[in-house]
Amino acid sequence: MLLILLGVLVLHLIILILLIVSTAASAWTVGGDRSSDLWYNCMTTNGGYHCKPASNEDWLQAVQALMILAVLFCFFSLIAFVYQLFRLVKGGRFFFTAIFQILASVFVMCGAIIYTVMSPDDAKVVFGYAYVLAWVAFPLCLISGLIYIVLRKKE
């Protein structure tokens, strides 16, 4: 049982790291001498790297908010798991932790879908690693939430 709890904790920490990196990294779209993320649009010109704030479009602000919510709910889920690990009665399930983790997966999925649909169609620009990390974090987060639903506390 201890190995299962340790495995779930490691999976949760990996998901949290993936969400933080995908939210903060500057590679949601890359192409040529440009890269953009949720916060900045950067260009390499004359050997210098120059960044300006991202546009104030509603869809981008929605993606920013959803990714921040995903990180927060994943973090709160981790705190709830540790709390429930010590306070939950024997035989109890980690429902509170599971709800927060599943909500985090829904938020990251919605954010990635909005970014996919609304990002500009430029042939020279492709999706970067931060975008891919967000999509990788979604199923892992959902699986983790489902594991928490099934998981029971044992002595």
C-alpha positions in Angstrom: 0.0 0.0 0.0 2.9 2.3 0.8 4.3 1.8 -2.7 0.9 2.7 -4.3 0.7 5.9 -2.2 4.2 6.8 -3.1 3.6 6.2 -6.8 0.4 8.4 -6.7 2.4 11.1 -4.9 5.2 11.0 -7.5 2.7 11.1 -10.3 1.0 14.1 -8.7 4.3 15.9 -8.4 5.2 15.2 -12.0 1.8 16.6 -13.1 2.3 19.7 -11.0 5.7 20.3 -12.6 4.3 19.7 -16.1 1.5 22.3 -15.5 3.9 24.9 -14.0 6.4 24.5 -16.9 3.7 24.6 -19.5 2.1 27.7 -18.0 5.4 29.6 -17.6 7.5 28.4 -20.6 7.8 30.7 -23.6 7.2 28.1 -26.3 3.5 27.6 -26.9 4.1 28.5 -30.5 7.5 28.7 -32.2 8.7 29.5 -35.7 11.8 30.9 -37.3 12.9 33.8 -35.1 9.7 34.0 -33.1 8.3 32.3 -30.0 5.2 33.1 -28.1 3.5 31.9 -24.9 0.6 32.9 -22.8 2.4 36.0 -21.5 4.9 37.3 -24.1 5.7 37.4 -27.8 9.5 37.2 -28.3 11.6 37.8 -31.4 15.3 37.4 -32.2 16.5 40.5 -34.1 20.1 41.5 -34.8 21.4 39.0 -32.3 19.1 40.3 -29.5 16.2 38.7 -27.9 13.3 41.1 -27.5 9.9 40.4 -25.8 6.7 42.3 -25.7 3.6 41.5 -23.7 1.1 39.2 -25.3 -2.1 40.6 -26.8 -5.1 41.4 -24.6 -7.4 39.3 -26.6 -10.2 37.6 -24.7 -9.3 34.1 -25.8 -5.7 34.4 -24.6 -6.8 35.8 -21.3 -9.2 32.8 -20.9 -6.3 30.4 -21.6 -4.1 32.3 -19.1 -6.8 32.0 -16.4 -7.6 28.4 -17.1 -3.9 27.4 -16.9 -3.5 29.3 -13.7 -6.6 27.6 -12.3 -5.2 24.2 -13.4 -2.0 24.8 -11.5 -3.8 26.0 -8.4 -6.3 23.2 -8.3 -3.5 20.6 -8.8 -1.5 22.2 -5.9 -4.6 22.3 -3.7 -5.2 18.7 -4.6 -1.7 17.8 -3.5 -2.3 19.6 -0.2 -5.6 17.9 0.3 -4.0 14.5 -0.4 -1.3 15.0 2.2 -3.9 16.2 4.7 -6.3 13.3 4.0 -3.4 10.9 4.2 -3.0 11.6 7.9 -6.6 12.6 8.8 -8.9 10.4 6.8 -10.5 7.5 8.6 -9.5 3.9 7.7 -11.3 2.7 4.6 -12.1 6.3 3.5 -11.7 7.4 -0.1 -9.8 10.5 -1.3 -12.9 12.2 -2.9 -11.9 15.8 -2.1 -8.5 15.2 -3.6 -10.0 13.5 -6.7 -12.5 16.4 -7.3 -9.7 19.0 -7.3 -7.5 16.9 -9.5 -10.3 16.2 -12.1 -11.2 19.9 -12.1 -7.5 20.7 -12.8 -7.6 18.3 -15.8 -10.8 19.9 -17.1 -9.2 23.4 -16.8 -6.0 22.4 -18.6 -8.0 20.6 -21.3 -10.2 23.7 -21.9 -7.2 26.0 -22.0 -5.4 23.9 -24.5 -8.5 23.5 -26.7 -9.1 27.3 -26.7 -5.4 27.9 -27.6 -5.6 25.3 -30.4 -8.7 26.7 -32.0 -7.9 30.4 -31.6 -4.2 30.6 -32.3 -3.3 32.2 -35.6 -3.0 30.1 -38.7 0.5 30.9 -39.8 2.4 28.3 -41.9 5.7 29.2 -40.4 4.5 28.8 -36.8 4.2 25.4 -35.1 3.1 24.5 -31.6 6.0 24.3 -29.1 6.9 22.1 -26.2 4.9 24.0 -23.6 1.8 23.4 -25.6 2.6 19.7 -25.8 3.3 19.6 -22.1 -0.1 21.0 -21.4 -1.7 18.2 -23.5 0.4 15.6 -21.8 -0.6 16.9 -18.4 -4.3 16.6 -19.2 -4.6 12.8 -19.4 -2.2 12.3 -16.6 -4.2 14.7 -14.4 -7.4 12.9 -15.3 -5.9 9.5 -14.6 -4.6 10.7 -11.3 -8.0 12.0 -10.3 -9.6 8.7 -11.2 -7.0 6.8 -9.1 -7.8 9.1 -6.1 -11.5 8.1 -6.5 -10.7 4.4 -6.4 -8.0 4.6 -3.7 -8.9 3.8 -0.2 -6.9 4.5 2.9 -5.7 1.4 4.7 -3.6 0.9 7.8 
